[in-house]
Amino acid sequence: MVKALVKDPVEILKSLTPEKVDLLHATIGIVGEAGELLDAVKAHVIYNKPLDLANVLEEHGDSEFYWEHLRKNPLVMVTRIQALQDNLAKLAKRYENYRYSDQAAQSRADKATPDNKT
């Protein structure tokens, strides 16, 4: 089944553009740095090691680098401020008065369709 459903890599290669490769590069970078940050936090939380704040800050900086890379991609072209404003608008719809509740988190009003289904 997997072999039948996996997209032919030759077809993927044919559809690549420099912008798509750049987008993939940025996204791989974000995920890689998130994994490195997770390892640092895991060592602290699970193994009770002291939090390596220098490493956390390093991974945060590396992550910010790749997020900026993503934002500058010609297929994305958004500023950090625009991304943050969009996120605030989404959270304002989801959480009345910016107050967390399990019910609001589950109903996700920002994702509701016109017939009020998520």
Contact map, one row per residue, 1 for C-alpha under 8 A:
1111100000000000000000000000000000000000000000000000000000000000000000000000000000000000000000000000000000000000000000
1111110000000000000000000000000000000000000000000000000000000000000000000000000000000000000000000000000000000000000000
1111110000000000000000000000000000000000000000000000000000000000000000000000000000000000000000000000000000000000000000
1111110000000000000000000000000000000000000000000000000000000000000000000000000000000000000000000000000000000000000000
1111111000000000000000000000000000000000000000000000000000000000000000000000000000000000000000000000000000000000000000
0111111100000000000000000000000000000000000000000000000000000000000000000000000000000000000000000000000000000000000000
0000111110110000000000000000000000000000000000000000000000000000000000000000000000000000000000000000000000000000000000
0000011111110000000000000000000000000000000000000000000000000000000000000000000000000000000000000000000000000000000000
0000001111111000000000000000000000000000000000000000000000000000000000000000000000000000000000000000000000000000000000
0000000111111100000000000000000000000000000000000000000000000000000000000000000000000000000000000000000000000000000000
0000001111111110000000000000000000000000000000000000000000000000000000000000000000000000000000000000000000000000000000
0000001111111111000000000000000000000000000000000000000000000000000000000000000000000000000000000000000000000000000000
0000000011111111000000000000000000000000000000000000000000000000000000000000000000000000000000000000000000000000000000
0000000001111111000000000000000000000000000000000000000000000000000000000000000000000000000000000000000000000000000000
0000000000111111100000000000000000000000000000000000000000000000000000000000000000000000000000000000000000000000000000
0000000000011111110110000000000000000000000000000000000000000000000000000000000000000000000000000000000000000000000000
0000000000000011111110000000000000000000000000000000000000000000000000000000000000000000000000000000000000000000000000
0000000000000001111111000000000000000000000000000000000000000000000000000000000000000000000000000000000000000000000000
0000000000000000111111100000000000000000000000000000000000000000000000001110000000000000000000000000000000000000000000
0000000000000001111111110000000000000000000000000000000000000000000000000010000000000000000000000000000000000000000000
0000000000000001111111111000000000000000000000000000000000000000000000000000000000000000000000000000000000000000000000
0000000000000000011111111100000000000000000000000000000000000000000000001000000000000000000000000000000000000000000000
0000000000000000001111111110000000000000000000000000000000000000000001001010000000000000000000000000000000000000000000
0000000000000000000111111111000000000000000000000000000000000000000000000000000000000000000000000000000000000000000000
0000000000000000000011111111100000000000000000000000000000000000000000000000000000000000000000000000000000000000000000
0000000000000000000001111111110000000000000000000000000000000000011011000000000000000000000000000000000000000000000000
0000000000000000000000111111111000000000000000000000000000000000011001000000000000000000000000000000000000000000000000
0000000000000000000000011111111100000000000000000000000000000000000000000000000000000000000000000000000000000000000000
0000000000000000000000001111111110000000000000000000000000000010010000000000000000000000000000000000000000000000000000
0000000000000000000000000111111111000000000000000000000000000010011000000000000000000000000000000000000000000000000000
0000000000000000000000000011111111100000000000000000000000000000000000000000000000000000000000000000000000000000000000
0000000000000000000000000001111111110000000000000000000000000000000000000000000000000000000000000000000000000000000000
0000000000000000000000000000111111111000000000000000000000110110000000000000000000000000000000000000000000000000000000
0000000000000000000000000000011111111100000000000000000000100010000000000000000000000000000000000000000000000000000000
0000000000000000000000000000001111111110000000000000000000000000000000000000000000000000000000000000000000000000000000
0000000000000000000000000000000111111111000000000000000000100000000000000000000000000000000000000000000000000000000000
0000000000000000000000000000000011111111100000000000001100110000000000000000000000000000000000000000000000000000000000
0000000000000000000000000000000001111111110000000000000000000000000000000000000000000000000000000000000000000000000000
0000000000000000000000000000000000111111111000000000000000000000000000000000000000000000000000000000000000000000000000
0000000000000000000000000000000000011111111100000011001100000000000000000000000000000000000000000000000000000000000000
0000000000000000000000000000000000001111111110000010000100000000000000000000000000000000000000000000000000000000000000
0000000000000000000000000000000000000111111111100000000000000000000000000000000000000000000000000000000000000000000000
0000000000000000000000000000000000000011111111111010000000000000000000000000000000000000000000000000000000000000000000
0000000000000000000000000000000000000001111111111111000000000000000000000000000000000000000000000000000000000000000000
0000000000000000000000000000000000000000111111111000000000000000000000000000000000000000000000000000000000000000000000
0000000000000000000000000000000000000000011111110000000000000000000000000000000000000000000000000000000000000000000000
0000000000000000000000000000000000000000011111111000000000000000000000000000000000000000000000000000000000000000000000
0000000000000000000000000000000000000000001111111100000000000000000000000000000000000000000000000000000000000000000000
0000000000000000000000000000000000000000001110111110000000000000000000000000000000000000000000000000000000000000000000
0000000000000000000000000000000000000000000100011111000000000000000000000000000000000000000000000000000000000000000000
0000000000000000000000000000000000000001101100001111100000000000000000000000000000000000000000000000000000000000000000
0000000000000000000000000000000000000001000100000111111100000000000000000000000000000000000000000000000000000000000000
0000000000000000000000000000000000000000000000000011111110000000000000000000000000000000000000000000000000000000000000
0000000000000000000000000000000000000000000000000001111111000000000000000000000000000000000000000000000000000000000000
0000000000000000000000000000000000001001000000000001111111100000000000000000000000000000000000000000000000000000000000
0000000000000000000000000000000000001001100000000001111111110000000000000000000000000000000000000000000000000000000000
0000000000000000000000000000000000000000000000000000111111111000000000000000000000000000000000000000000000000000000000
0000000000000000000000000000000000000000000000000000011111111100000000000000000000000000000000000000000000000000000000
0000000000000000000000000000000011011000000000000000001111111110000000000000000000000000000000000000000000000000000000
0000000000000000000000000000000010001000000000000000000111111111000000000000000000000000000000000000000000000000000000
0000000000000000000000000000000000000000000000000000000011111111100000000000000000000000000000000000000000000000000000
0000000000000000000000000000000010000000000000000000000001111111110000000000000000000000000000000000000000000000000000
0000000000000000000000000000110011000000000000000000000000111111111000000000000000000000000000000000000000000000000000
0000000000000000000000000000000000000000000000000000000000011111111100000000000000000000000000000000000000000000000000
0000000000000000000000000000000000000000000000000000000000001111111110000000000000000000000000000000000000000000000000
0000000000000000000000000110110000000000000000000000000000000111111111000000000000000000000000000000000000000000000000
0000000000000000000000000110010000000000000000000000000000000011111111100000000000000000000000000000000000000000000000
0000000000000000000000000000000000000000000000000000000000000001111111110000000100000000000000000000000000000000000000
0000000000000000000000000100000000000000000000000000000000000000111111111000000000000000000000000000000000000000000000
0000000000000000000000100110000000000000000000000000000000000000011111111001000000000000000000000000000000000000000000
0000000000000000000000000000000000000000000000000000000000000000001111111001111100000000000000000000000000000000000000
0000000000000000000000000000000000000000000000000000000000000000000111111101111000000000000000000000000000000000000000
0000000000000000001001100000000000000000000000000000000000000000000011111111100000000000000000000000000000000000000000
0000000000000000001000000000000000000000000000000000000000000000000000011111100000000000000000000000000000000000000000
0000000000000000001100100000000000000000000000000000000000000000000000001111100000000000000000000000000000000000000000
0000000000000000000000000000000000000000000000000000000000000000000001111111110000000000000000000000000000000000000000
0000000000000000000000000000000000000000000000000000000000000000000000111111111000000000000000000000000000000000000000
0000000000000000000000000000000000000000000000000000000000000000000000110001111101100000000000000000000000000000000000
0000000000000000000000000000000000000000000000000000000000000000000000110000111111100000000000000000000000000000000000
0000000000000000000000000000000000000000000000000000000000000000000100100000011111110000000000000000000000000000000000
0000000000000000000000000000000000000000000000000000000000000000000000000000001111111000000000000000000000000000000000
0000000000000000000000000000000000000000000000000000000000000000000000000000011111111100000000000000000000000000000000
0000000000000000000000000000000000000000000000000000000000000000000000000000011111111110000000000000000000000000000000
0000000000000000000000000000000000000000000000000000000000000000000000000000000111111111000000000000000000000000000000
0000000000000000000000000000000000000000000000000000000000000000000000000000000011111111100000000000000000000000000000
0000000000000000000000000000000000000000000000000000000000000000000000000000000001111111110000000000000000000000000000
0000000000000000000000000000000000000000000000000000000000000000000000000000000000111111111000000000000000000000000000
0000000000000000000000000000000000000000000000000000000000000000000000000000000000011111111100000000000000000000000000
0000000000000000000000000000000000000000000000000000000000000000000000000000000000001111111110000000000000000000000000
0000000000000000000000000000000000000000000000000000000000000000000000000000000000000111111111000000000000000100000000
0000000000000000000000000000000000000000000000000000000000000000000000000000000000000011111111100100000000000100000000
0000000000000000000000000000000000000000000000000000000000000000000000000000000000000001111111111100000000000000000000
0000000000000000000000000000000000000000000000000000000000000000000000000000000000000000111111110000000000001100000000
0000000000000000000000000000000000000000000000000000000000000000000000000000000000000000011111110000000110011100000000
0000000000000000000000000000000000000000000000000000000000000000000000000000000000000000001111111111100110000000000000
0000000000000000000000000000000000000000000000000000000000000000000000000000000000000000000111111110000000000000000000
0000000000000000000000000000000000000000000000000000000000000000000000000000000000000000000100111110000000000000000000
0000000000000000000000000000000000000000000000000000000000000000000000000000000000000000001100111111000000000000000000
0000000000000000000000000000000000000000000000000000000000000000000000000000000000000000000000111111100000000000000000
0000000000000000000000000000000000000000000000000000000000000000000000000000000000000000000000100111110110000000000000
0000000000000000000000000000000000000000000000000000000000000000000000000000000000000000000000100011111110000000000000
0000000000000000000000000000000000000000000000000000000000000000000000000000000000000000000000000001111111000000000000
0000000000000000000000000000000000000000000000000000000000000000000000000000000000000000000000000000111111100000000000
0000000000000000000000000000000000000000000000000000000000000000000000000000000000000000000001100001111111111000000000
0000000000000000000000000000000000000000000000000000000000000000000000000000000000000000000001100001111111110000000000
0000000000000000000000000000000000000000000000000000000000000000000000000000000000000000000000000000011111110000000000
0000000000000000000000000000000000000000000000000000000000000000000000000000000000000000000000000000001111111001000001
0000000000000000000000000000000000000000000000000000000000000000000000000000000000000000000001000000000111111111000001
0000000000000000000000000000000000000000000000000000000000000000000000000000000000000000000011000000000100111111000001
0000000000000000000000000000000000000000000000000000000000000000000000000000000000000000011011000000000000011111000000
0000000000000000000000000000000000000000000000000000000000000000000000000000000000000000000000000000000000011111100001
0000000000000000000000000000000000000000000000000000000000000000000000000000000000000000000000000000000000111111111111
0000000000000000000000000000000000000000000000000000000000000000000000000000000000000000000000000000000000000011111111
0000000000000000000000000000000000000000000000000000000000000000000000000000000000000000000000000000000000000001111110
0000000000000000000000000000000000000000000000000000000000000000000000000000000000000000000000000000000000000001111110
0000000000000000000000000000000000000000000000000000000000000000000000000000000000000000000000000000000000000001111111
0000000000000000000000000000000000000000000000000000000000000000000000000000000000000000000000000000000000000001111111
0000000000000000000000000000000000000000000000000000000000000000000000000000000000000000000000000000000000111011100111
